[in-house]
Amino acid sequence: MQILITHGSLARTRVLRFNRWQLGVALFGLIVVLMLLSGTIYNLVFLKAAREGWPVVSQLVRLVVRDEFAQRDRFMRENLDAMAQKVGEVQAKLIKLEAMGERVSSAVGVKPDEIKPIINVAARGGQGGPFVPFSANASVSLEQLQATISALDIEAEQRIDLFTLLESRLLESRLQALMVPNSRPVDGLVGSGFGFRADPFSGRAALHTGLDFPSEVGTPVHAAAGGVVLLTEYHPEYGKMVELDHGNGLVTRYAHNSKVLVKAGDLIKRGQVISEVGTSGRSTGAHLHFEVLVDGVPQDPAKFLAGGGGAAVASGKTGRTR
């Protein structure tokens, strides 16, 4: 391709020659420039005209972009309706959680006064009104949807706080139950109960401060509750003895053992084997002497064991101690 350029009658004619590649590059560059120019004109002129309402240009622009705006608006409306429906479902679930929380709190023993500060923490700003769930056919704006989602987020945090409190109370109740010595340390009947009786050595009336469980030597002795080993020692009267501290001044004592399997400071679980039955100390036969002390004062262990199945007292007096 050749282009002839002349200027005046006496000027020399210039000849510009272009091959196919040069022509293609030139056309491509021209197209890019035109596209950039049209985009700039569209954004700077036509959109501004549409926003500001210029008399003629704004009408032309609206005719051109009407379908685009309509499609975009329809797409946003469909998404908003879907989100609104989901928000309504979440609201319904939160209402169920609220009812469930009230039932569980009453079962756990949490007082309403303890729940109100959690439930009403967001009500300080003056909220209220009936619950109106969203539906796909309802008209909802983006601002309304955002406000509802924000309220749901606050309500969800309140439910989390409530169930955290309930979980804490349940754990506290469970720990208290684990620390109460209501599990029998040895299977079998009780040979001698708590109270006054004739001392097996002197024959005189004396207070028996625990329960005796007649068993063969070597029978495993289980912890009546979880706790910490307070001490393990040999006592002139109790023989090889183990004491467990269960907190709140509650201590259990296991006496006349043949072997002690734990040491002071060990963390003990309910039912864990801590010793073996024997006849050490002041004893007339193989048995376990079991005591429960509250602030150092002996209590009737049968009252504690009654919560874990009771303590039947046999008619025999085998293996008695003081």
ABEGO torsion letter per residue (X at the ends): XBBBBBBEAABBBBBBBBBAAAAAAAAAAAAAAAAAAAAAAAAAAAAAAAAAGBAAAAAAAAAAAAAAAAAAAAAAAAAAAAAAAAAAAAAAAAAAAAAAAAAAAAAAGBBAAAAAAAAAAAAAAGBEEBBBBBBAABBBBAAAAAAAAAAAAAAAAAAAAAAAAAAAAAAAAAAAAAABBABBABBEBBABBBEBBBBAAAGBBBBBABBBBBBBBGBBBBBABBEBBABBBBBAAAEBBBBBBAEGGBBBBBBGBABBABBBGBBBBBGBBABBBBABEBBABBBBBBBBBBGGBBBBAAAAAAAAGEBBBBABABGBBX
